[in-house]
Amino acid sequence: MVNPDDVSILMKDSIDIHMHTAPDVHARSVDDVEAAMQAKAAGMKAILIKSHHTNTSDRAQVASRVSGFPVFGAVTLNHAVGGLNSHAVIASVEMGAKEVWMPTVNSVPFLKDAQSVPALAKAIPEGTKGIEILNGKGELVPELHRILELIAKHGIALGTGHISPAEARKLVSEAIRAGVKKILLTHPTIHFLNYSREEMKGFAKLGVLMEHDYVVCTKQVKTPVPPKALAEVIKFAGPENCIMATDGGQKINPPPVQMFREFISGMLENGVTKEEVRLMTAENPARALGLKA
């Protein structure tokens, strides 16, 4: 049985690097300010808010000012911002973005299996074409090189989003070549991506952080991952190579801060140590955001 006090202690100075808030296309459990205030009350250090459809860096500034708590934004390169659009990245970065995600709800792997996350599938227009990051020769499309240059120049994080493992291998290789220092493999255990343990270990050897999100354990997805299985993946890849985040904010789930508590508790119940949880919820996320741990 996990001591709730241990969970509360581990919440202190933690960072949720991936949460969804209102206003949004999708129904959310909390808005930007509510998420910030709840994180502040829990003693957390910072949060990063994400949208599949818009830059959140401007909203993050407002939420930070209103709440008196550090809130960061990002941009996800789906159709709503022009897809693989360097101009969207420039605008987001100039407003303080800390991460750029590759396509998520408009990626090819997701669109092939969109009904596996029904709440997201509802907002995708019929006939939507997936965004390809590789051309017919298996090379990155030209615009992505400019985007990687911008990410490297500003020292922010690159998130793989919902692209396929094959796409991610090419992207990571080119990102490292471009000088990107912070790369996150987004929820690699989710069923429509389903990276093998060996694939994750290979990315870890390149300096990529595995971002494990608690949402994959919830009813938001049709095929939830048991917390025990997620803990085993973390142990295999090495906690030093992992980040714990929620990817929370869905109406079907508790608010993200509560999801973070449940995630911490679930990992402790399944043999992840308190020191390892601290590494994945505070130190590694701080490194990814360019903050002092």
C-alpha positions in Angstrom: 0.0 0.0 0.0 1.4 3.4 -1.0 1.5 6.0 1.6 -0.4 9.1 0.4 2.2 11.3 2.1 4.9 9.9 0.0 2.9 10.8 -3.1 2.4 14.3 -1.8 6.1 14.7 -1.2 6.9 13.6 -4.7 4.4 16.0 -6.1 6.5 18.9 -4.7 8.7 20.4 -7.4 7.4 18.0 -10.0 6.7 19.1 -13.6 3.9 17.8 -15.8 5.4 18.4 -19.2 2.2 17.3 -21.2 -1.3 18.3 -20.3 -4.4 19.5 -22.2 -6.5 22.4 -21.0 -9.5 24.5 -22.1 -10.2 26.4 -24.3 -9.9 23.6 -26.8 -11.7 21.8 -29.6 -12.1 18.9 -27.2 -13.9 18.9 -23.9 -11.4 19.4 -21.1 -11.6 19.0 -17.3 -9.8 22.3 -16.5 -8.9 25.5 -18.2 -5.3 27.0 -18.3 -5.7 28.9 -15.1 -7.4 26.2 -13.2 -4.7 23.7 -14.1 -2.0 26.2 -13.0 -3.7 26.9 -9.7 -4.2 23.2 -8.9 -0.5 22.5 -9.8 0.5 25.4 -7.6 -1.6 24.1 -4.7 0.1 20.7 -5.0 3.6 22.4 -4.8 4.6 21.5 -8.3 7.3 23.5 -10.1 5.7 24.0 -13.5 3.4 22.7 -16.2 3.3 22.7 -20.0 0.0 23.0 -21.7 -0.6 21.4 -25.1 -3.2 21.6 -27.9 -3.5 19.5 -31.0 -4.9 22.4 -32.9 -3.2 25.7 -31.8 -0.1 27.3 -30.3 -0.4 27.5 -26.5 2.5 29.8 -25.8 0.4 33.0 -25.6 -2.2 31.4 -23.3 0.6 30.1 -21.1 1.9 33.6 -20.5 -1.6 34.7 -19.4 -2.1 31.7 -17.2 1.3 32.3 -15.6 0.5 35.9 -14.8 -2.9 35.2 -13.4 -1.9 32.2 -11.3 1.6 33.3 -10.2 2.8 29.9 -11.3 5.1 28.9 -14.2 3.1 27.7 -17.2 4.8 27.0 -20.5 3.4 26.5 -24.0 4.2 24.6 -27.2 3.0 24.0 -30.7 1.9 20.8 -32.4 2.4 20.7 -36.2 -1.1 19.5 -37.3 -3.2 20.9 -40.1 -4.7 23.6 -38.0 -1.4 25.4 -37.8 -0.4 24.7 -41.4 1.2 21.3 -40.8 5.0 21.2 -41.0 5.1 25.0 -41.0 8.2 26.8 -39.9 6.3 30.1 -39.6 4.1 28.5 -36.9 7.2 27.4 -35.1 8.8 30.9 -35.3 5.6 32.5 -33.9 5.4 30.0 -31.1 9.1 30.2 -30.1 8.9 34.0 -30.1 6.1 33.7 -27.5 8.1 31.4 -25.3 7.4 27.9 -26.6 9.3 25.1 -24.8 8.5 22.3 -27.2 7.5 21.6 -30.8 5.6 18.4 -31.4 5.4 16.6 -34.7 1.9 15.8 -36.0 -0.4 14.0 -33.6 -4.1 13.8 -34.6 -3.1 14.4 -38.2 -0.2 11.9 -38.3 -0.6 8.9 -40.6 -0.4 6.2 -37.9 -3.1 8.0 -35.8 -5.5 8.5 -38.7 -5.2 4.8 -39.6 -6.5 4.0 -36.1 -8.3 7.2 -35.0 -11.3 5.4 -33.6 -9.1 3.9 -30.9 -9.2 7.3 -29.2 -12.9 8.2 -29.9 -12.8 11.6 -28.2 -10.1 12.8 -30.6 -11.5 11.1 -33.7 -14.7 13.2 -33.4 -12.9 16.4 -34.3 -11.2 15.0 -37.4 -13.0 16.0 -40.7 -13.9 13.1 -43.0 -11.3 12.6 -45.7 -8.4 14.2 -43.7 -5.1 13.3 -45.2 -2.2 12.4 -42.9 0.8 14.6 -42.8 3.9 12.9 -44.1 7.3 13.9 -42.6 9.2 11.7 -45.1 9.2 11.9 -48.9 9.1 9.0 -51.4 12.8 8.5 -50.9 12.5 8.1 -47.1 14.1 11.5 -46.5 12.7 14.3 -44.4 10.6 16.8 -46.3 12.5 20.1 -46.9 10.4 22.2 -44.4 11.4 20.0 -41.6 15.1 20.9 -41.9 14.2 24.5 -41.3 12.0 23.5 -38.3 14.8 21.4 -36.8 17.2 24.4 -37.2 14.8 26.6 -35.3 14.4 24.0 -32.5 18.2 23.7 -32.2 18.8 27.4 -32.4 16.4 28.2 -29.5 17.4 25.2 -27.4 13.8 23.8 -27.0 12.5 20.3 -27.0 11.4 18.2 -30.0 8.5 15.9 -29.3 7.8 13.0 -31.8 4.0 13.2 -31.4 2.2 10.4 -33.1 4.5 9.7 -36.0 5.5 6.1 -36.7 8.6 4.4 -35.2 10.2 4.4 -38.7 9.6 8.1 -39.1 10.9 8.8 -35.6 14.2 7.0 -36.3 14.8 9.2 -39.3 13.6 12.3 -37.5 15.8 11.7 -34.5 18.9 11.0 -36.6 18.4 14.3 -38.5 17.5 16.3 -35.4 20.8 15.2 -33.7 22.6 16.1 -36.9 21.0 19.6 -36.8 22.1 20.1 -33.2 18.8 19.4 -31.3 19.7 18.5 -27.7 16.4 17.7 -26.2 14.2 15.0 -27.9 11.2 13.3 -26.3 9.6 10.1 -27.7 5.9 10.7 -27.0 4.0 7.9 -25.2 5.8 5.1 -27.0 3.6 2.4 -25.4 0.3 3.7 -26.8 -1.3 0.9 -28.9 -1.2 2.7 -32.3 2.5 3.3 -32.0 3.5 0.3 -29.9 7.3 0.7 -29.8 9.2 -2.4 -28.7 11.3 -2.3 -25.6 14.4 -2.7 -27.8 13.4 0.2 -29.9 13.0 2.4 -26.8 16.4 1.3 -25.5 17.9 2.2 -28.9 16.5 5.7 -28.8 17.7 6.0 -25.2 21.2 5.3 -26.3 20.9 8.3 -28.6 20.0 10.5 -25.7 16.3 10.6 -26.4 14.0 10.7 -23.3 11.0 8.3 -23.3 7.9 10.4 -22.3 5.5 8.0 -20.6 2.0 9.4 -20.2 -0.6 8.2 -17.7 -3.4 8.7 -20.2 -2.4 5.4 -21.9 -3.5 3.7 -18.7 -7.0 5.2 -18.7 -10.3 4.8 -20.6 -9.4 7.6 -22.9 -7.9 4.9 -25.1 -9.7 1.7 -26.1 -6.7 -0.4 -25.2 -5.4 0.9 -21.9 -1.9 -0.2 -20.7 -1.9 -1.6 -17.2 0.3 0.4 -14.8 2.3 -2.7 -14.0 3.2 -3.1 -17.7 4.2 0.6 -17.9 6.4 0.2 -14.8 8.1 -2.7 -16.4 8.9 -0.8 -19.6 10.3 2.1 -17.5 12.6 -0.3 -15.6 13.8 -1.9 -18.9 14.5 1.5 -20.5 16.0 2.9 -17.3 14.3 5.7 -15.3 17.2 7.9 -16.1 16.0 7.8 -19.8 12.3 8.5 -19.0 9.9 11.2 -18.1 6.5 10.8 -16.4 3.7 13.1 -17.5 -0.1 12.8 -17.7 -1.2 13.9 -21.2 -4.3 14.6 -19.1 -7.1 17.0 -19.2 -9.8 14.8 -20.8 -13.3 15.1 -19.5 -13.4 11.3 -18.9 -10.5 11.5 -16.6 -9.7 13.4 -13.3 -8.0 16.7 -13.6 -4.3 16.4 -14.6 -2.9 17.1 -11.1 -4.9 14.2 -9.7 -3.8 12.0 -12.7 -0.2 12.8 -11.8 -0.8 11.7 -8.2 -2.4 8.5 -9.5 0.6 7.9 -11.9 3.1 8.4 -9.1 1.1 6.0 -6.8 0.8 3.4 -9.6 4.5 3.4 -10.2 5.4 3.1 -6.5 2.9 0.2 -6.2 4.7 -1.6 -9.0 8.3 -1.4 -7.8 9.6 2.0 -9.1 11.5 3.6 -6.3 10.8 7.1 -4.9 14.2 8.2 -6.1 13.4 7.0 -9.6 10.0 8.7 -9.6 11.7 12.0 -8.5 14.1 11.6 -11.4 11.2 11.2 -13.9 8.8 13.8 -12.5 11.2 16.6 -11.6 14.8 16.3 -12.8 14.3 15.0 -16.3 11.3 17.2 -17.1 13.3 20.2 -15.8 16.2 19.3 -18.2 13.8 19.0 -21.1 12.3 22.5 -20.4 15.7 24.1 -19.8 14.9 24.7 -16.1 17.1 24.1 -13.1 16.2 20.8 -11.4 
